[in-house]
């Protein structure tokens, strides 16, 4: 898999690692952006990683575009040989699926949806051949998800389901975007899940809502005092279905400063994952549960 490079004006280089998202593409992109950071190339002013690509901003008065390109191509050789092992963390995210708030919102925008007669979660279950809402929740929460990118909106994680491709949930975005999405909506578009960090417009299907804030510009929430954005690329997420009483209790705990996300440090090996996807996922979940 060789990179495609393109210039953006005279101060950006866009690097496409792959045309489609895969964990291999993510690891190569991560390896290259880490290498750019560590090599401290004079003139680099910003490194912007994405799902299967990244962009480098540089000062052309310090380093010429051609020299910058040559440096990146040199680093690509090392990225191809890099170790696909990541020290990261697995985090449990509680979700109230089929909640009243996203349901109220989606009913306001049915004319923008592929199937105006069903809810987003019912539609997603049907087109993925899953057994109704319960079958969908089981498939969505049954395996971990990988945070491949954070951004677009401040603090918003893009999540990639860690199963073989034929089992991945795929759902198209709305035909036309909504002008409203509740804050902390768990959404999905194409092969990517996300959590809407703030209230606003959006086109992803809406499946539920989490009581766990993931972005706090005021940094008043206990676990966001050090940094306002919770997620970072490489994090692994395990959804935990909860009921309304658990949702309300967690919201109260967050407000009282008593809530702390459940998480554990783990080492993730891409090679081990490919040898035994379900076994690797069980090991990750075991680490979360203290086994």
Buried (B, 14 or more C-beta within 10 A) or exposed (E): EEBEBEEEEEBBBBBBBBEEBBBBBBBBBBBBBBBBEEEEBEBBEEBBBBBBBBBBBBEBEEBEBEBBBEBBEEBBEEBEEBEBEBEBBBBBBBBBBBBEBBBEBBEEBBEBBBEEEBBBBBBBBEBBEBEEBEEBBEBBBBBBBBBBBBBEBEBBBBBBBBBEEEEBBBBBBBEEBBEEBBBBBBBBBBBBBBBBBBEEEBBBBBBBBBBBBBBBEEEEBBBBEEEBBBBEBBBBBBBBBBEEEBBEBBBEBBEEEEBEBBBBEBEBEBEBBEEEBEEBBBBBBEBBEEE
